[in-house]
Amino acid sequence: MSFTASDEDIDKALVEAQLPALLAAIAHLTGDLAILRPHLRPDPLLLDVRSDVHDAFNDRIDQGNKEMAWGVATVNSWYRNDKGRVAQNWPFSLLEYWELTRHPQLEQFITA
């Protein structure tokens, strides 16, 4: 038996994979999930990815896209923008995405 996921199914799975890491990061910042109710917290908090981590991640995505059919320089596709860069968000497996987002790596973020 084979299973082919639709783009919508994959998008949902990607969002669902992000949620536990996001909630864990919020809990780390606040000590609980009160941040989900902004009226309980008058002082703003900051959670931002470090620029070096951001840049390394984008480099990895760009390299992965180059190794896919849509990333070959001679291939035209809707993934390629007007500057020639392939703008596909995740060229790797859904399992790899889930493993990467399962637990936040808080050292990769700026928190305040």
N, CA, C and O atoms as CSV, one atom per row, in Angstrom:
chain,resi,resn,atom,element,x,y,z
A,1,MET,N,N,0.837,-1.155,0.000
A,1,MET,CA,C,0.000,0.000,0.000
A,1,MET,C,C,0.896,1.236,0.000
A,1,MET,O,O,1.911,1.281,0.695
A,2,SER,N,N,0.513,2.216,-0.774
A,2,SER,CA,C,1.295,3.450,-0.800
A,2,SER,C,C,0.410,4.609,-0.373
A,2,SER,O,O,-0.813,4.559,-0.498
A,3,PHE,N,N,1.045,5.640,0.125
A,3,PHE,CA,C,0.327,6.822,0.586
A,3,PHE,C,C,1.006,8.051,0.017
A,3,PHE,O,O,2.220,8.218,0.132
A,4,THR,N,N,0.215,8.903,-0.593
A,4,THR,CA,C,0.738,10.161,-1.109
A,4,THR,C,C,0.021,11.287,-0.387
A,4,THR,O,O,-1.201,11.408,-0.469
A,5,ALA,N,N,0.778,12.105,0.316
A,5,ALA,CA,C,0.194,13.210,1.075
A,5,ALA,C,C,-0.014,14.407,0.163
A,5,ALA,O,O,0.818,14.693,-0.698
A,6,SER,N,N,-1.118,15.098,0.354
A,6,SER,CA,C,-1.358,16.326,-0.396
A,6,SER,C,C,-0.522,17.449,0.196
A,6,SER,O,O,-0.029,17.336,1.319
A,7,ASP,N,N,-0.362,18.531,-0.555
A,7,ASP,CA,C,0.359,19.693,-0.040
A,7,ASP,C,C,-0.298,20.216,1.235
A,7,ASP,O,O,0.389,20.641,2.164
A,8,GLU,N,N,-1.614,20.185,1.276
A,8,GLU,CA,C,-2.333,20.662,2.462
A,8,GLU,C,C,-2.020,19.784,3.674
A,8,GLU,O,O,-1.832,20.296,4.778
A,9,ASP,N,N,-1.964,18.466,3.474
A,9,ASP,CA,C,-1.622,17.553,4.575
A,9,ASP,C,C,-0.222,17.829,5.086
A,9,ASP,O,O,0.013,17.838,6.294
A,10,ILE,N,N,0.710,18.055,4.169
A,10,ILE,CA,C,2.095,18.330,4.555
A,10,ILE,C,C,2.185,19.640,5.310
A,10,ILE,O,O,2.872,19.720,6.328
A,11,ASP,N,N,1.495,20.684,4.823
A,11,ASP,CA,C,1.496,21.975,5.519
A,11,ASP,C,C,0.966,21.828,6.947
A,11,ASP,O,O,1.537,22.385,7.884
A,12,LYS,N,N,-0.112,21.089,7.108
A,12,LYS,CA,C,-0.674,20.875,8.446
A,12,LYS,C,C,0.327,20.147,9.341
A,12,LYS,O,O,0.495,20.498,10.509
A,13,ALA,N,N,0.984,19.139,8.791
A,13,ALA,CA,C,1.956,18.384,9.574
A,13,ALA,C,C,3.131,19.265,9.992
A,13,ALA,O,O,3.641,19.132,11.105
A,14,LEU,N,N,3.564,20.164,9.107
A,14,LEU,CA,C,4.670,21.055,9.446
A,14,LEU,C,C,4.279,21.994,10.582
A,14,LEU,O,O,5.058,22.204,11.512
A,15,VAL,N,N,3.084,22.553,10.510
A,15,VAL,CA,C,2.618,23.447,11.574
A,15,VAL,C,C,2.476,22.675,12.884
A,15,VAL,O,O,2.879,23.162,13.940
A,16,GLU,N,N,1.909,21.485,12.818
A,16,GLU,CA,C,1.754,20.682,14.028
A,16,GLU,C,C,3.108,20.318,14.632
A,16,GLU,O,O,3.231,20.222,15.853
A,17,ALA,N,N,4.105,20.118,13.809
A,17,ALA,CA,C,5.440,19.794,14.310
A,17,ALA,C,C,6.065,20.988,15.032
A,17,ALA,O,O,6.857,20.801,15.955
A,18,GLN,N,N,5.724,22.201,14.628
A,18,GLN,CA,C,6.293,23.400,15.240
A,18,GLN,C,C,5.694,23.699,16.610
A,18,GLN,O,O,6.375,24.247,17.477
A,19,LEU,N,N,4.459,23.353,16.805
A,19,LEU,CA,C,3.735,23.776,18.006
A,19,LEU,C,C,4.377,23.347,19.323
A,19,LEU,O,O,4.515,24.195,20.204
A,20,PRO,N,N,4.779,22.094,19.519
A,20,PRO,CA,C,5.392,21.734,20.807
A,20,PRO,C,C,6.665,22.534,21.112
A,20,PRO,O,O,6.886,22.931,22.257
A,21,ALA,N,N,7.494,22.770,20.105
A,21,ALA,CA,C,8.717,23.546,20.333
A,21,ALA,C,C,8.381,24.988,20.680
A,21,ALA,O,O,9.020,25.585,21.546
A,22,LEU,N,N,7.389,25.545,20.015
A,22,LEU,CA,C,6.974,26.915,20.304
A,22,LEU,C,C,6.426,27.031,21.726
A,22,LEU,O,O,6.776,27.956,22.458
A,23,LEU,N,N,5.576,26.101,22.106
A,23,LEU,CA,C,5.021,26.134,23.468
A,23,LEU,C,C,6.104,25.942,24.521
A,23,LEU,O,O,6.068,26.584,25.571
A,24,ALA,N,N,7.065,25.067,24.251
A,24,ALA,CA,C,8.162,24.867,25.201
A,24,ALA,C,C,9.011,26.132,25.327
A,24,ALA,O,O,9.453,26.475,26.424
A,25,ALA,N,N,9.241,26.823,24.216
A,25,ALA,CA,C,10.008,28.068,24.262
A,25,ALA,C,C,9.257,29.140,25.041
A,25,ALA,O,O,9.857,29.883,25.817
A,26,ILE,N,N,7.952,29.219,24.837
A,26,ILE,CA,C,7.131,30.181,25.591
A,26,ILE,C,C,7.169,29.846,27.075
A,26,ILE,O,O,7.331,30.733,27.913
A,27,ALA,N,N,7.021,28.587,27.396
A,27,ALA,CA,C,7.064,28.174,28.806
A,27,ALA,C,C,8.421,28.501,29.420
A,27,ALA,O,O,8.489,28.898,30.583
A,28,HIS,N,N,9.500,28.342,28.661
A,28,HIS,CA,C,10.842,28.687,29.150
A,28,HIS,C,C,10.925,30.171,29.482
A,28,HIS,O,O,11.493,30.549,30.507
A,29,LEU,N,N,10.374,30.991,28.642
A,29,LEU,CA,C,10.427,32.444,28.864
A,29,LEU,C,C,9.596,32.874,30.061
A,29,LEU,O,O,10.011,33.735,30.837
A,30,THR,N,N,8.444,32.285,30.208
A,30,THR,CA,C,7.490,32.771,31.193
A,30,THR,C,C,7.437,31.948,32.468
A,30,THR,O,O,6.933,32.412,33.491
A,31,GLY,N,N,7.949,30.742,32.411
A,31,GLY,CA,C,7.796,29.842,33.544
A,31,GLY,C,C,6.477,29.109,33.491
A,31,GLY,O,O,6.271,28.153,34.239
A,32,ASP,N,N,5.591,29.530,32.633
A,32,ASP,CA,C,4.306,28.856,32.399
A,32,ASP,C,C,3.749,29.334,31.058
A,32,ASP,O,O,4.453,29.989,30.288
A,33,LEU,N,N,2.523,29.017,30.788
A,33,LEU,CA,C,1.937,29.400,29.504
A,33,LEU,C,C,1.087,30.664,29.587
A,33,LEU,O,O,0.239,30.894,28.725
A,34,ALA,N,N,1.301,31.480,30.607
A,34,ALA,CA,C,0.516,32.707,30.762
A,34,ALA,C,C,0.700,33.665,29.589
A,34,ALA,O,O,-0.179,34.483,29.316
A,35,ILE,N,N,1.816,33.571,28.903
A,35,ILE,CA,C,2.059,34.455,27.761
A,35,ILE,C,C,0.999,34.282,26.680
A,35,ILE,O,O,0.791,35.174,25.858
A,36,LEU,N,N,0.332,33.134,26.684
A,36,LEU,CA,C,-0.717,32.918,25.691
A,36,LEU,C,C,-1.934,33.786,25.954
A,36,LEU,O,O,-2.811,33.911,25.099
A,37,ARG,N,N,-1.987,34.379,27.125
A,37,ARG,CA,C,-3.061,35.320,27.453
A,37,ARG,C,C,-2.415,36.676,27.737
A,37,ARG,O,O,-2.124,36.992,28.891
A,38,PRO,N,N,-2.187,37.485,26.687
A,38,PRO,CA,C,-1.404,38.717,26.822
A,38,PRO,C,C,-1.909,39.680,27.902
A,38,PRO,O,O,-1.114,40.430,28.469
A,39,HIS,N,N,-3.201,39.674,28.193
A,39,HIS,CA,C,-3.714,40.598,29.205
A,39,HIS,C,C,-3.181,40.279,30.602
A,39,HIS,O,O,-3.268,41.128,31.489
A,40,LEU,N,N,-2.640,39.100,30.820
A,40,LEU,CA,C,-2.073,38.749,32.116
A,40,LEU,C,C,-0.626,39.210,32.276
A,40,LEU,O,O,-0.064,39.149,33.370
A,41,ARG,N,N,-0.032,39.669,31.182
A,41,ARG,CA,C,1.388,40.000,31.219
A,41,ARG,C,C,1.616,41.371,30.600
A,41,ARG,O,O,1.642,41.485,29.375
A,42,PRO,N,N,1.783,42.427,31.415
A,42,PRO,CA,C,1.932,43.767,30.858
A,42,PRO,C,C,3.302,44.029,30.217
A,42,PRO,O,O,3.410,44.870,29.323
A,43,ASP,N,N,4.340,43.327,30.657
A,43,ASP,CA,C,5.674,43.574,30.091
A,43,ASP,C,C,5.936,42.612,28.930
A,43,ASP,O,O,5.733,41.406,29.069
A,44,PRO,N,N,6.378,43.129,27.804
A,44,PRO,CA,C,6.601,42.260,26.641
A,44,PRO,C,C,7.840,41.385,26.822
A,44,PRO,O,O,8.785,41.762,27.516
A,45,LEU,N,N,7.821,40.223,26.193
A,45,LEU,CA,C,8.955,39.313,26.201
A,45,LEU,C,C,9.500,39.203,24.780
A,45,LEU,O,O,8.808,39.517,23.812
A,46,LEU,N,N,10.730,38.761,24.669
A,46,LEU,CA,C,11.371,38.633,23.367
A,46,LEU,C,C,11.854,37.207,23.169
A,46,LEU,O,O,12.503,36.636,24.046
A,47,LEU,N,N,11.541,36.642,22.031
A,47,LEU,CA,C,12.081,35.364,21.600
A,47,LEU,C,C,12.382,35.526,20.121
A,47,LEU,O,O,11.469,35.615,19.300
A,48,ASP,N,N,13.659,35.564,19.785
A,48,ASP,CA,C,14.062,35.786,18.402
A,48,ASP,C,C,15.229,34.872,18.073
A,48,ASP,O,O,16.116,34.659,18.900
A,49,VAL,N,N,15.224,34.338,16.875
A,49,VAL,CA,C,16.320,33.470,16.464
A,49,VAL,C,C,17.576,34.319,16.238
A,49,VAL,O,O,17.500,35.419,15.690
A,50,ARG,N,N,18.721,33.803,16.662
A,50,ARG,CA,C,19.984,34.517,16.445
A,50,ARG,C,C,20.254,34.609,14.946
A,50,ARG,O,O,19.902,33.698,14.197
A,51,SER,N,N,20.867,35.686,14.510
A,51,SER,CA,C,21.093,35.894,13.079
A,51,SER,C,C,22.028,34.850,12.487
A,51,SER,O,O,21.836,34.447,11.340
A,52,ASP,N,N,23.033,34.401,13.229
A,52,ASP,CA,C,23.933,33.377,12.687
A,52,ASP,C,C,23.207,32.049,12.495
A,52,ASP,O,O,23.483,31.324,11.540
A,53,VAL,N,N,22.285,31.729,13.394
A,53,VAL,CA,C,21.498,30.507,13.280
A,53,VAL,C,C,20.551,30.619,12.082
A,53,VAL,O,O,20.411,29.682,11.296
A,54,HIS,N,N,19.911,31.774,11.958
A,54,HIS,CA,C,19.020,32.048,10.820
A,54,HIS,C,C,19.763,31.883,9.499
A,54,HIS,O,O,19.283,31.201,8.594
A,55,ASP,N,N,20.928,32.505,9.391
A,55,ASP,CA,C,21.699,32.463,8.147
A,55,ASP,C,C,22.176,31.045,7.826
A,55,ASP,O,O,22.129,30.624,6.670
A,56,ALA,N,N,22.633,30.310,8.838
A,56,ALA,CA,C,23.080,28.932,8.622
A,56,ALA,C,C,21.913,28.047,8.173
A,56,ALA,O,O,22.077,27.189,7.305
A,57,PHE,N,N,20.744,28.259,8.765
A,57,PHE,CA,C,19.553,27.499,8.381
A,57,PHE,C,C,19.195,27.783,6.925
A,57,PHE,O,O,18.935,26.856,6.157
A,58,ASN,N,N,19.179,29.058,6.543
A,58,ASN,CA,C,18.855,29.405,5.157
A,58,ASN,C,C,19.875,28.840,4.182
A,58,ASN,O,O,19.507,28.394,3.095
A,59,ASP,N,N,21.153,28.850,4.554
A,59,ASP,CA,C,22.186,28.253,3.696
A,59,ASP,C,C,21.920,26.759,3.507
A,59,ASP,O,O,22.069,26.229,2.407
A,60,ARG,N,N,21.526,26.088,4.590
A,60,ARG,CA,C,21.226,24.650,4.513
A,60,ARG,C,C,20.025,24.383,3.602
A,60,ARG,O,O,20.035,23.444,2.807
A,61,ILE,N,N,18.996,25.216,3.727
A,61,ILE,CA,C,17.811,25.078,2.878
A,61,ILE,C,C,18.183,25.322,1.418
A,61,ILE,O,O,17.783,24.561,0.537
A,62,ASP,N,N,18.951,26.385,1.159
A,62,ASP,CA,C,19.368,26.687,-0.211
A,62,ASP,C,C,20.169,25.531,-0.810
A,62,ASP,O,O,19.959,25.160,-1.965
A,63,GLN,N,N,21.081,24.965,-0.027
A,63,GLN,CA,C,21.880,23.840,-0.515
A,63,GLN,C,C,20.993,22.630,-0.783
A,63,GLN,O,O,21.154,21.950,-1.797
A,64,GLY,N,N,20.065,22.363,0.116
A,64,GLY,CA,C,19.146,21.242,-0.080
A,64,GLY,C,C,18.291,21.427,-1.320
A,64,GLY,O,O,18.046,20.472,-2.057
A,65,ASN,N,N,17.834,22.659,-1.553
A,65,ASN,CA,C,17.029,22.927,-2.751
A,65,ASN,C,C,17.833,22.705,-4.027
A,65,ASN,O,O,17.290,22.245,-5.031
A,66,LYS,N,N,19.112,23.028,-3.993
A,66,LYS,CA,C,19.961,22.824,-5.181
A,66,LYS,C,C,20.075,21.346,-5.552
A,66,LYS,O,O,20.354,21.007,-6.702
A,67,GLU,N,N,19.860,20.480,-4.580
A,67,GLU,CA,C,19.980,19.048,-4.811
A,67,GLU,C,C,18.663,18.390,-5.220
A,67,GLU,O,O,18.603,17.180,-5.437
A,68,MET,N,N,17.616,19.198,-5.323
A,68,MET,CA,C,16.307,18.690,-5.734
A,68,MET,C,C,16.049,19.056,-7.193
A,68,MET,O,O,16.710,19.935,-7.745
A,69,ALA,N,N,15.098,18.386,-7.806
A,69,ALA,CA,C,14.798,18.632,-9.220
A,69,ALA,C,C,14.470,20.099,-9.474
A,69,ALA,O,O,14.902,20.663,-10.479
A,70,TRP,N,N,13.709,20.722,-8.574
A,70,TRP,CA,C,13.319,22.110,-8.776
A,70,TRP,C,C,14.469,23.092,-8.582
A,70,TRP,O,O,14.346,24.267,-8.928
A,71,GLY,N,N,15.576,22.625,-8.035
A,71,GLY,CA,C,16.713,23.507,-7.783
A,71,GLY,C,C,17.780,23.487,-8.853
A,71,GLY,O,O,18.704,24.299,-8.821
A,72,VAL,N,N,17.668,22.570,-9.803
A,72,VAL,CA,C,18.648,22.500,-10.884
A,72,VAL,C,C,18.581,23.803,-11.682
A,72,VAL,O,O,17.498,24.266,-12.040
A,73,ALA,N,N,19.736,24.383,-11.954
A,73,ALA,CA,C,19.802,25.703,-12.584
A,73,ALA,C,C,19.039,25.793,-13.899
A,73,ALA,O,O,18.503,26.851,-14.230
A,74,THR,N,N,18.985,24.709,-14.646
A,74,THR,CA,C,18.320,24.747,-15.952
A,74,THR,C,C,16.821,24.467,-15.877
A,74,THR,O,O,16.139,24.475,-16.902
A,75,VAL,N,N,16.307,24.223,-14.686
A,75,VAL,CA,C,14.886,23.914,-14.519
A,75,VAL,C,C,14.122,25.178,-14.119
A,75,VAL,O,O,14.472,25.853,-13.152
A,76,ASN,N,N,13.085,25.477,-14.875
A,76,ASN,CA,C,12.194,26.574,-14.511
A,76,ASN,C,C,11.028,26.001,-13.725
A,76,ASN,O,O,10.427,25.012,-14.143
A,77,SER,N,N,10.706,26.600,-12.611
A,77,SER,CA,C,9.549,26.164,-11.838
A,77,SER,C,C,9.016,27.343,-11.044
A,77,SER,O,O,9.672,28.378,-10.925
A,78,TRP,N,N,7.829,27.174,-10.508
A,78,TRP,CA,C,7.231,28.240,-9.715
A,78,TRP,C,C,7.954,28.430,-8.386
A,78,TRP,O,O,7.704,29.414,-7.691
A,79,TYR,N,N,8.844,27.510,-8.019
A,79,TYR,CA,C,9.640,27.679,-6.802
A,79,TYR,C,C,10.716,28.756,-6.968
A,79,TYR,O,O,11.139,29.357,-5.981
A,80,ARG,N,N,11.157,29.001,-8.184
A,80,ARG,CA,C,12.259,29.930,-8.431
A,80,ARG,C,C,11.720,31.360,-8.533
A,80,ARG,O,O,10.807,31.632,-9.313
A,81,ASN,N,N,12.293,32.270,-7.736
A,81,ASN,CA,C,11.824,33.662,-7.781
A,81,ASN,C,C,12.522,34.434,-8.901
A,81,ASN,O,O,13.340,33.873,-9.630
A,82,ASP,N,N,12.200,35.709,-9.036
A,82,ASP,CA,C,12.743,36.503,-10.143
A,82,ASP,C,C,14.241,36.769,-10.010
A,82,ASP,O,O,14.871,37.238,-10.958
A,83,LYS,N,N,14.809,36.479,-8.858
A,83,LYS,CA,C,16.258,36.624,-8.678
A,83,LYS,C,C,16.996,35.296,-8.883
A,83,LYS,O,O,18.217,35.231,-8.743
A,84,GLY,N,N,16.249,34.245,-9.215
A,84,GLY,CA,C,16.848,32.941,-9.475
A,84,GLY,C,C,16.961,32.042,-8.256
A,84,GLY,O,O,17.437,30.912,-8.369
A,85,ARG,N,N,16.536,32.516,-7.098
A,85,ARG,CA,C,16.614,31.716,-5.873
A,85,ARG,C,C,15.373,30.846,-5.742
A,85,ARG,O,O,14.252,31.311,-5.944
A,86,VAL,N,N,15.582,29.586,-5.403
A,86,VAL,CA,C,14.461,28.687,-5.166
A,86,VAL,C,C,13.910,28.979,-3.781
A,86,VAL,O,O,14.636,28.935,-2.788
A,87,ALA,N,N,12.634,29.273,-3.729
A,87,ALA,CA,C,11.998,29.668,-2.471
A,87,ALA,C,C,11.093,28.557,-1.944
A,87,ALA,O,O,9.947,28.808,-1.573
A,88,GLN,N,N,11.598,27.358,-1.914
A,88,GLN,CA,C,10.900,26.208,-1.319
A,88,GLN,C,C,11.340,26.136,0.137
A,88,GLN,O,O,12.538,26.113,0.417
A,89,ASN,N,N,10.388,26.099,1.067
A,89,ASN,CA,C,10.692,26.198,2.495
A,89,ASN,C,C,11.456,25.035,3.086
A,89,ASN,O,O,12.305,25.236,3.955
A,90,TRP,N,N,11.179,23.827,2.641
A,90,TRP,CA,C,11.768,22.658,3.289
A,90,TRP,C,C,11.982,21.546,2.266
A,90,TRP,O,O,11.033,20.845,1.915
A,91,PRO,N,N,13.214,21.372,1.781
A,91,PRO,CA,C,13.478,20.358,0.760
A,91,PRO,C,C,13.781,18.967,1.315
A,91,PRO,O,O,14.090,18.051,0.553
A,92,PHE,N,N,13.695,18.806,2.617
A,92,PHE,CA,C,14.057,17.539,3.250
A,92,PHE,C,C,12.798,16.788,3.666
A,92,PHE,O,O,11.687,17.233,3.378
A,93,SER,N,N,12.963,15.669,4.331
A,93,SER,CA,C,11.807,14.843,4.700
A,93,SER,C,C,11.017,15.463,5.849
A,93,SER,O,O,11.532,16.258,6.636
A,94,LEU,N,N,9.756,15.071,5.913
A,94,LEU,CA,C,8.898,15.516,7.004
A,94,LEU,C,C,9.406,14.978,8.341
A,94,LEU,O,O,9.303,15.662,9.359
A,95,LEU,N,N,9.952,13.761,8.348
A,95,LEU,CA,C,10.521,13.194,9.566
A,95,LEU,C,C,11.688,14.052,10.067
A,95,LEU,O,O,11.794,14.317,11.265
A,96,GLU,N,N,12.549,14.480,9.166
A,96,GLU,CA,C,13.676,15.325,9.567
A,96,GLU,C,C,13.187,16.652,10.143
A,96,GLU,O,O,13.758,17.164,11.105
A,97,TYR,N,N,12.132,17.204,9.552
A,97,TYR,CA,C,11.558,18.443,10.078
A,97,TYR,C,C,11.007,18.225,11.486
A,97,TYR,O,O,11.233,19.039,12.382
A,98,TRP,N,N,10.295,17.138,11.671
A,98,TRP,CA,C,9.730,16.826,12.976
A,98,TRP,C,C,10.839,16.677,14.011
A,98,TRP,O,O,10.733,17.199,15.121
A,99,GLU,N,N,11.914,15.957,13.646
A,99,GLU,CA,C,13.026,15.771,14.576
A,99,GLU,C,C,13.699,17.103,14.914
A,99,GLU,O,O,14.101,17.325,16.056
A,100,LEU,N,N,13.820,17.978,13.932
A,100,LEU,CA,C,14.468,19.272,14.141
A,100,LEU,C,C,13.635,20.192,15.032
A,100,LEU,O,O,14.189,20.954,15.825
A,101,THR,N,N,12.318,20.127,14.907
A,101,THR,CA,C,11.451,21.050,15.638
A,101,THR,C,C,10.862,20.455,16.910
A,101,THR,O,O,10.110,21.126,17.617
A,102,ARG,N,N,11.190,19.218,17.203
A,102,ARG,CA,C,10.599,18.528,18.350
A,102,ARG,C,C,10.920,19.187,19.686
A,102,ARG,O,O,10.056,19.302,20.555
A,103,HIS,N,N,12.144,19.610,19.837
A,103,HIS,CA,C,12.559,20.256,21.073
A,103,HIS,C,C,13.276,21.558,20.709
A,103,HIS,O,O,14.179,21.552,19.873
A,104,PRO,N,N,12.884,22.661,21.322
A,104,PRO,CA,C,13.576,23.909,21.000
A,104,PRO,C,C,15.024,23.866,21.494
A,104,PRO,O,O,15.309,23.374,22.586
A,105,GLN,N,N,15.894,24.372,20.700
A,105,GLN,CA,C,17.298,24.518,21.108
A,105,GLN,C,C,17.470,25.976,21.531
A,105,GLN,O,O,17.827,26.840,20.729
A,106,LEU,N,N,17.208,26.217,22.795
A,106,LEU,CA,C,17.085,27.582,23.291
A,106,LEU,C,C,18.350,28.403,23.128
A,106,LEU,O,O,18.294,29.632,23.111
A,107,GLU,N,N,19.500,27.733,23.007
A,107,GLU,CA,C,20.750,28.480,22.794
A,107,GLU,C,C,20.774,29.139,21.424
A,107,GLU,O,O,21.630,29.983,21.158
A,108,GLN,N,N,19.840,28.761,20.546
A,108,GLN,CA,C,19.776,29.359,19.214
A,108,GLN,C,C,18.939,30.643,19.176
A,108,GLN,O,O,18.781,31.261,18.124
A,109,PHE,N,N,18.412,31.030,20.330
A,109,PHE,CA,C,17.511,32.184,20.397
A,109,PHE,C,C,18.057,33.276,21.307
A,109,PHE,O,O,18.861,33.030,22.206
A,110,ILE,N,N,17.601,34.462,21.043
A,110,ILE,CA,C,17.820,35.603,21.933
A,110,ILE,C,C,16.539,35.710,22.749
A,110,ILE,O,O,15.444,35.789,22.194
A,111,THR,N,N,16.683,35.710,24.050
A,111,THR,CA,C,15.511,35.842,24.923
A,111,THR,C,C,15.704,37.001,25.873
A,111,THR,O,O,16.819,37.327,26.278
A,112,ALA,N,N,14.601,37.604,26.213
A,112,ALA,CA,C,14.649,38.711,27.188
A,112,ALA,C,C,13.297,38.842,27.856
A,112,ALA,O,O,13.112,39.709,28.710
